[in-house]
Amino acid sequence: MKLKKPHPCGSNFWEILRVGADFRLKCQGCGHMVMVPRKLVEKNTKELQKKI
């Protein structure tokens, strides 16, 4: 998944680890994990990529 704003490490790409009322996201650049409310993820998502 690509977000509109980059993480401080410089990466825009995140892996979705958990979906529910909150999303658990993992930065593809540095590996940092965060919990973000669903509303913010839906608002800030630029594009989705299917995992192969």
C-alpha positions in Angstrom: 0.0 0.0 0.0 1.2 3.5 -0.8 0.3 6.4 1.4 0.3 10.1 0.4 2.9 11.3 2.9 6.2 9.5 3.4 7.4 8.0 6.7 10.4 9.9 8.3 12.7 7.1 6.9 11.7 8.2 3.4 9.5 5.3 2.4 5.9 5.7 1.2 5.2 1.9 1.1 3.5 0.0 3.9 2.4 -3.6 4.5 -1.0 -4.2 6.1 -0.6 -6.7 8.9 -4.1 -6.4 10.6 -7.4 -5.0 9.5 -10.3 -4.0 11.8 -11.4 -0.8 13.4 -7.6 -0.1 13.4 -5.0 -1.1 10.9 -1.6 -2.4 11.9 0.9 -1.2 9.3 4.6 -2.0 8.8 6.9 0.4 7.0 8.7 -1.3 4.1 11.7 1.0 4.5 12.6 0.6 8.2 10.2 -2.1 9.5 8.5 0.3 12.1 5.0 -0.9 13.0 2.1 1.5 13.8 -1.6 1.2 14.7 -3.7 3.7 12.7 -7.5 4.2 12.9 -9.4 2.9 9.8 -10.7 6.4 9.0 -7.1 7.9 8.7 -5.9 4.9 6.5 -8.8 5.2 4.1 -8.3 9.0 3.9 -4.5 8.9 3.3 -4.2 5.8 1.0 -2.9 6.7 -2.4 -2.9 3.2 -4.0 -3.2 -0.5 -3.1 -1.0 -3.3 -4.4 -2.0 -6.9 -4.2 0.5 -9.2 -2.5 1.8 -11.9 -4.8 
